[in-house]
Amino acid sequence: MSQFLATLYNELITEGGLKAALGLLWSFILTSAGYPETAIEALVYLLVADFILGFSRAWRDCALRGDKIRHGAYKFVAYWVAIAIFVQVDKTITNALPMGISLANLLIAYLGVNEALSCLAHLSAFGLPVPEHLVKRLTKYKERLEENEPGKK
C-alpha cells in the first residue's frame, strides 16, 4: 500500500505547476458557467475513459498486469477519499472565513487534468493524431514519472 501511495504521489506532483494552472483554468471556466458540479462528472468520465483506454492498450500490447489494474482501482478510491476530505475542509473554511473559493473544485479540476493527460497519452499510443507539441510534452512527462518512480533508483 505504501508503494501505491508513493507512486500516486509521484504521479500527482510530476508537472504539478502545469497541472495546477490547467486545473485553475478548468475550475474557473466551470464556476463562471455556473456549473461547478459538472467537474465531478467530467472526472468520473475521465477515470472511466483512462481505465478503458489503458486496459485496451495493455490488451493490444499483450501487457495486462494485475498490479496496474489494482493501482487503477486504488487510485479511484484514493481520489474519492481526497475529494471527501476536501469537501469537509471547504465546509469548515466556509464557516470560519468568508471565502468563495472551493478547494474541492480545485482538487477535482487538478485530478481531471491528471486523468486527461493520461487519456491523451493512451490515445496517442493508439495513433490518434495528437498535436506534436503535446506528444513531446507527454513524452517528457512520462519520462519524469519513470525517473521519479518509487523503488527505482
N, C-alpha and C positions, 0 to 999 in steps of 0.2 A: 504494500500500500504506500509506503514512503517513496518507493521508486516511481509509482504513478504520480504522486503529488509533486515530486521533483520534476518529472517530465512535463506535467501540466503547467507548473510554474514557469519552466523554461519556455514552453510554447506561448504562454501569455505575455511574457516580458520581452521576447525577441521582437525587435522592431516596434517596441511599445510606443515610441513617440508618434510614429506614423499611424499606428492603430488608434491611439488616443485622439489624434487630430481628426481622423476619419470618423471615429465614434462620436466626437463632439459635433461634427458637421451633420451626421445622420440624426443624432438626438435633437439638434436644433431644428432640422427640417421637419421631423415628425412632430415636435412640440409646436412649431409655427403653424403647421397644418391642422393642429388641434386634435391629433390622434396619436398621442404617445403610446397608447396601449397596443398599437399595431407593431411596435418594436418587438414585443414578446412573440407575436405571431410570426414575424419575419425570422426571429431567432429559431423558433421551432422548425420552420420550413428549411432554414439553412442547416440545422443539425441533421434533419432527416435527409436532405439532399447530400450533405457531406458523407453521411453513412452509406447511402445507396451508391454514390459515386466511388467512394473508397472501396466498398465491397466489390463493386463491378470491376474496378481497376485491378484489385488483387485477384479476382477470379480470372480475369483475362490474362494476367501475368503468371497464373498458377502460383500465387504467393499468399494464399489465405493463411492467416496466423491467428490462433486463439487469443494471444496476448494483445494483438491490435484490436480485436473485437471487444475484449474486456476493457481495454483502455477507452474505447469509444463509449461504452456503457457507463464506466466510472466517470468519464468527463461529463456526460449528460447529467448524472446525479450531482456532481460537484458544481456544475453551473447553476442548477436549481437551488441547491443549498446556499450558494453565494448570493443568488438573487433574493432568496427569502431573508437572508441576513441583512442585505442592503435595504429591503423594503422596511424592515423593522428599524434600521438606523434612520431612514427617511422619516418615519413616524416620530421618532424621538427628536430628531433635529427640527422638524416642523413644529413640534410642541415647544421646544426650547428656544428656537430662533425664528425670526420671520424670514425664512429663506424659501425662494421659489424654485430652486434647482433640485431636481430629483436625482439623487445619486444612483438609485436603482435603474433609472432610464439610461443614465450614462454608462453604467456597467453593462446593461443589456446591449446597448449600441456597440460598446467595445468588444463584447463577446461575439456579436453579429459580424463585425468586421473580421475578427479572427476566423470565423467559420467561412465567410465569403472568400477570404484568401485561400483557404483550404479547398473550397469548391472550384475556384479558378485554377488552382494547380492541377486538380483532377481533370477538369475539362481540357486544359492544355495538353495533358498527357494522352487524352483521347483524340487529340488532333483538332480540337475546336480552334478556329483562328482567333487567338488572343493577341492583342497588340504586343509588338516586340518588346517595348519598354516594360510592359507588365510581366512578360515572361522572364526578362532579365532580373527584374526586382524579385519575382517569386523564386527564381533560382538562387539568388543571394540569400533570401530569407530561409530557404530550405538548408542551404549550406551552413548558415549561422545556427539554425536549430540543431543540426547534426554535430557541429563542433562543440556546442554547449550542452549536448545531451548528457544527463547524469549517468555516471558509471563508465563513461568513455573519456579517458584522459590519455 
